Amino acid sequence: MDTDDNSLNSFQGLIEKQRPMRPSVKSKLTMNRIVGSAMVVLPLVLIVLHFSAETWFLLGLVPFGAVLFYRSMTSLRMEARRESHPSYTKLDTKEVSYASWNPRSDISEENRFDVSCIEHAYYGRHTMEHMHYYLEETPETAIMPPVIHFIYDQNLKRRVHSVTFLDERDAEKWLESLSSLQVPLKFTAEPTSDQMTEVELLDKLLNDRDQKPFLYKRNVDRQFYNYLDRVDEEFQRAYEEGSLSKEEEEEFLQRVRAYQEKERNASAWMSVGPGWFVFLLQWGVAYYLGLEAAQGKIEAEHWLTPSIYIMGLSLLFFILVKRLRWKQILIYTIGSFINLMLASMVLELLDHSEPTAQMYVSLYGSVLLCSVLLWIPYVLIYPLKARKRD
C-alpha cells in the first residue's frame, strides 16, 4: 500500500482507550448500594422489634431496595471487571494493535495486524449502554456513538475489529489518518452493538446493500448523515414503486414487525393481555365472599380470607399477562382497589346486610394491606415467564 513520504512523515500514532467510570457515578452507585441494603434490612428489623400498621407498610420498600442494591452492585462489579481488563486500539503507519475483552464470554484477546491487510474500514454507528457513566455531558449522538470497523485478512481468515469512540473528534482523527494511509473507507447504515458476535458483525457489514465508499473530508459526520438521508430516500422510493426484491421487502416487514412488537412489549398496559380477565373474576370473588359472610360461614371483619384471595388472584394475574413489567404491580394494586370498590357498591344493591357490607370493606381494604407483598408473586413468576420467552 503506497503513501507519499510527506503523509508518512507527518503521521502521528493514535490510540483509543476505554474510559473509566466517572468518580461521581461510582460514588452514586456506592451510595445506592448502601441505601438499597438499608431499604431491605430495616423494615424487616422494625417488624420483628415492633409490629404495627406503620412497620407493616414499610415492607413496600423491600422490593425497591432489592432492585436498587442489585442494579448498583451489578454495575460496580462490571466496572471492576472492565478495569481489570483494560481495552485499547492503537494505529501507526504499519499496523493496528489492540487488546479487547468480551464481558459476556469473559474472553480477553490481544492481537495485531498490518495496515496492508485491511480490506475496508467501515464508518457507522454503534449502540452502547450506560454512556452517562463515562461522559460528563452526553451529546445526542452518544446514544449511538461513532464506530470504525476494520475488516482485515489474517492467517487466511477474514476478521473484524471495532473501535467505538465517545468523542466524535477522535473518530475524525482516525479517519483522517486512515485516509492518509490509503485505507479504503466505507459508510454503513447498519447499526451495530456489543451484543453481536464477530461472525454476526462480519456478516452484517459484508452484506449491507447500502454500504458506500467515501473519501475523507472535514466534518465527516455531515457526509455520513447526508449518506443516511440518501439511503432512506432511495429505500422509500423503491418501496413506493414496488421495485424492492422479495428479500428486501421481507427484511423491511421484519423490521416493522420487530419495532411494533418492541413497542407493545415496552408498554405495561399493552402487555397485560389476558390478565385483564382477573379483574372480571374479582367480581365473582366479591359476590361469593359476600354470600359466605351473610351466611355466617366466614368472619366479615377478618381480613385474612380476603387477603388470601387477593394474593391468589395476583398470582393468576402475573401468570396471564403476556410480558411481565414491574409497573404491572401498580396496575394490579390500583386496578383491584378501584374495581373491588366499584363491585362492592353495585353488589350492595343486591344485599344490604351488615355482614355483607363489612366483607366488601374488608375485601377492597385488603388490597392496601397486600400491596406491600405483591412483589413476592411477581418475583416468583418472572423467571418462569422469562424462561418461556427464551
N, C-alpha and C positions, 0 to 999 in steps of 0.2 A: 504494500500500500504506500504510494508516494505522497509526500508532502513537501512543500518548499522549505528551504532552510530557515527563512525568517519566521515562519509559523512555529517550527520546532524549537528555535532558539528562544522565542517569546513565550513558549508554553509553560504553564505552571501546573504542577501536580495538584489534583483535587482529591479531597476525602470527605465523605459524608458519614457521620457517626450518629448512632442513636442518641437521642436526647434523654437526660434523666428527668424523672418526675419533679415537678416544681416543689420546692420545700413547703410552700403554703398548702398545696394539695395533700402532700404527705402528712402534714400536721393535722389537716382537717380529717383525713381518713383515720388517723390515730385517735383523734377525739371522738369520731363517730363509733369507733370500736369500743371505746370506754363507755360512751353513753348507751350504746346498744346493749352491752352486757348488763348495765345497771337497770335498763328497762325490763330485762328478763328476770334478773335476780331479785330486785327489791319488791315487786308486787308479790312474789311467792313468799318471801320472808315476812312481809307485813301480814299476809293472810294467815300464816302459821302463828304469828305472835298475837295478832288482834283481828279476828274475823268480824267483818261488818259489811254493810252495803257499800261503803266507800272503798274498802280494800278489795271487795269482790270486783267492782268495776275497773279497778286498776289492772285486772288481768287482760283488759283490752290492749294494754301497752306491750304485752309479751310478744305477739307476732311481729309487731313493727320493730321492736328492739332486736328480735332474732334476725329479721331481714337486714336491718341496718348493720348489725355485727357481722353477718355473713358476707355482705357485699363489700364492706370496708376491709375485712380480713382477706377476702379473695384478691382484691386489688393490691393490697400491700404485699401479699405473698407473690403475686405475679410480677410486681415491680422488683422484688428481691431476686427473683429468678432471672429477670432481664438484666439486672446489674451484674449478676454473676456470669452472664453470657454476653459480653459486650459485642455488638454488631457494628460493622463498618464496611464501606466500599471505597476503594482507592483507585484513582485513574492517573496514569502517567503516559508518556509518549509510546511506551512499548506494551504495557499490559494493564489489565484490570485485576485487582486482587480484592478479596472480600472474606469476611467472617460473618456467618449468619447462624441464627438459632430459631428453630421452629418450636413455639411454646406448646403446641398440641401433641407433637410427636416427641418433644424433648430431645431433638437431634440437632447437634451443632455441626457446622461444616466450614472448613477453611479451604479456599480454592483460588486459583489464579489462571487467567487465560490471556493469550496475546490479543492485542488490538486488531491484528490482521485476521484473527479468527472470527471477528464479529461479523455476522451476516447482515443484521439490521439492528438499529436502536429505535424502539417504538416509544413515542411520547403520548401519554394519555392521562387518565385519572384513576385514582385508587381509593377504595373505601378503607378508612382507618378508624378504629374505635377509640373513644376517650381522648380526642385531640386536646381538650382543655386541660388534661393532665400535664401537658408538655409545653403549651403556649400560654403566655400571659394574656394576649388578645387574640382570639380565634377569628381569623378572617372568614368571609363567606365560603371561599374555596376550600377551607380546611375540612369541610365535611367530606370532600373528595379531593385530597391534595394531589399535586403533580407526581408522576412516576415515570421513570425511564426503564424499559425492559430491554435487556441485552439478549438477543438470540445469537448464540455462537456455537461453533463446532469444536468438540474436544473428544479425543480418543474415538474418532469415527462415530460420534453420537451428537445429536443436536440437543442443546440445553438452553435454559433461560434463567437469567438472574435479574431481579428487580431492585431498583433503588427508589425509595419513596422520599420525597422532600417536604419538610414542614415549612420551608421558605421558598417561594416561587423564584426569588432571585438566585438561589443556589442552583435550581434546575436550569435556569437561563445560562449560568456559567458552564454547567456541564454540557449543555447542547452546543454552546459556542466552541468549547474545547473539542467535542466530538466532531464538529464540523471542520475544524482546523486539521483534525487527524483523518479527514475524508471518510468518516464512518457514515454509511448510508442511513439517513433518518426517515422515519415514517410516523404519521399520525395514526392513531387507532381510536375508534369511537367506542370500543368495547370497555366497559368499566371492569376493573379487577378488584380483588380483595385478598386479605390474608387467609381466607377460608379455602382458597383454591390450592390444589396440589401443583407441582411443577408440570406434570403431564397435562392437567386440565388447562393451565395457563398457556402452555405452549400451543396446544390445540386451538384455544380461543383466539390467540393472536394470529396464527398462521391462516386460520380460516375466516378471519374478519374480511368480509367482502367490501367493506368501506375503507380499508386501510389505504393510505395515500402518501407517496413520497413527498418530502418538502425540503427546501433549502433554508438553512437557519438565517433569520433576520432578527433585528432587535425587536423586543416585545413579542416573543413567540406566542404568548397567550392570546394575543389578538388574532394571530394566524390560526391558532387552534380553535378558537370559538367561531371564527368565520368558517372553518372547515366543518365544525359540528352543525352549523346552520345550513350549509350546503347539503350535508348528509340527510338532515331532516327534510329539507325541501325536496330532494330527489326521491326519498322514500315515499313522502306524501304524494308526490306527483305520480309515481309508479303505482301506488295503491289506488288512487282515484282513477287512473287509466286502466287498471286491471292488468298491468303488464308484469306484476310480480310472479316469480316462479312459484310452484306449489310449495317448495321448501321454504322460500322467503315468507309466503303468506302464512304457512303453518307456524313458523317461528314467531311471526308478529302476533298471531292469535294466542300462542302460548304465553307470550309476554303480557298480553292484555288479561288473559285469564289468571296468570300468576299475580298481576297487580290487583285485580279485583278480589282475589282470594286473600291477599295480604291486607287489603282494606277491610274486608269482612272480619278477618281474624283480629285485626287491631282494635275493633270496636267490641267492648264488653257487652253492649246491648245486643248487637247483631249475632254474637256468639252464643247467646243463651239458648236459642232454638227450642227444642222440645222441653227445656227446663221451665218454660212458662206454664206448662201443664201442672206443675206443683202448686201454683197459686190457685188454680181451679180446685185442686184436690183439698186445699186448706178449707174451703167452704164445706166440703163433706166432713172433714175432721171436726170443724166447729159445730156442725149440726149434730154429729154423733156424740161429742162430749157434752153438749147441752142436754141431750136426752138422758145420758148417763147421770148427769148431775141432778136433773129433775126427778129421776127415779131413786136417788139416794145411793147409787152404786159407787160413786166417787165423791170425794170431798171437793166442793166447789171452790173453797178458799185456798186449797193447797195447790202450789204451783208446780209440783214435781211431775204430775201426769202431763199437763200441757207442755212443759219443758221437754219431756221425752219425745213428744210428737214433733215439736219444733226442730229439735236436733235430728230426728229421724228423717223429716222432710227435707232438711238442709242437705243431708247425705244423698238423698234421691235427686235433689236439685243439681248438685255438683256432678253427679253421675250422668244426668241427662244433657247438660249443656254441651254444645258442640266443641268448644275450646275454652279451657279454664283461664280466667283472668282474675287477678286479686280484687278488682273492682266489683266482681260479681258477689263478693261477700256483702258489700254495701247494698247491692241491688236486692239481694235476698232479705237482708235485715230491714231496710226501709220499705221494700215492697210487701213483706209479710206483715209488718206493723200496720200499714195503711189498709192492706187487703183484709186482715182479720178484724180490724176496727169497723170497716165497712160491712163485712159479713155479720158482725155482732149486731150492728144497727138494723140490718134487714131481718135477721133471724129472730130478733127480739119482738118483732111484729107478730110472729107466729106463736111465741111463748113468752108471757110476761112474768113468769115465776121468778122469785128472788134467787134460787139456786142456779137457774139457767143464766140469769144476768150476771151473777158473780163469776160463773165459769167463763163467760165470754171476756170479762175483765181480766181474769187470770190468764186466759189464752193469749190475748194480744200484749198483756203486760209481761208474759214470759218471754216474748221476743226480745224485749230490752234486757231481761235477765240473761238470756242465752247469747246476746250479741257479742259478749266478750269471749265466747267459746267457739264461735262459728269458724274460726281459723283451723280448729282441730280436724273436722271432716274435710275441709279444703286441703289441708296438708296430706291427709290420708289418701284422698282421691287423685291429687295432682300427679304423683309418679305413675299411677296406673294409666291415666289418660295420656301422659307423655310417652309412655312405653308403647301404647296402642298406636299413637300417631307416628312414631318412628318405624 
